[in-house]
Amino acid sequence: MPKYNYQFKSPAYTQEEIMDDSGKKLGTIRVKPVSIAWKPANAREYLTVPMDDFIVWIKSKQSGAKATKS
């Protein structure tokens, strides 16, 4: 098994369904220690980006991400 830079204590991944305000499923997000995956509703496959690429993107001005106050 390859050595990973990041790891969860447990489980191997966390997955959540994303719903709109009317209860319609928009998609599923899956967070793993090594990647973030998104599957739109009714899609067969996930779109995946490595965690390192996600970290660079989310911290960039192009992402439009804002710091939370919590």
Steps between C-alpha positions, in 0.01 A plus 500: 500500500642844410588749772257794504570858609164528678277256683178478699493333836186320374301432277678480161283785366213728592206530261199733498210558263446866410134604474341825383243689709214299349659166591623414151836324494770708329779248541731316734830622643758252626804615695796265526838572655653517152218648288165675475238339275172642363225303326208699358154354558425209264865476386686170502850625571667739740711795390811491720778743581808418710504660846819694423338658191183580696702674774685716245172586322293580811771736629528682164314822418343327197296267724308789655518323840454720806612435858220403740445675832461180700 
